[in-house]
C-alpha cells in the first residue's frame, strides 16, 4: 500500500481499509497471496531490546526469543468475526 496522492495536512492511515485494498487487487495477485506466509519476529523490537547493552551481547537477545519469539502467519488472514 502506498499513497498516490498525499494531502498537505494529515496523511494518517487510521481510516485505511485493507479489505477495500485487497478487494481492488487483480485476481492473479489475490491468488498469489493465498499461499505465502510471513514471519513475524522481534523485528525492530530486538534493536531497542538491546539498547544500552554492550555490542555483541547476544545473551539477552537469545533469552528474549523464547519470551517474544516469532510466528508464521498467512499473509492474507480473515478475521474470525468477518468470515
JOLIN-V397042 format. One line per field, one symbol per residue. ss: DSSP state (H for helix, E for strand, L for the rest). phi: phi as a letter, one per 40 degrees, with the letter a starting at -180 (. if undefined). A space follows every 10 residues. Layout:
BEGIN
ss = ???
phi = ???
END
This chain:
BEGIN
ss = LLLLLLLLLL LLLLLLLHHH HHHHLLHHHH HHHLLLEEEE LLLLHHHHHL LLLLLLLHHH HHHHHHHHLL EEEELLLLLH HHL
phi = .accbbccbg gcbdbcbccc ccccccdccd ccccbcbbcb bcfcdccccc dgcccgcccc ccccdccbfa abbccbbccd ccc
END
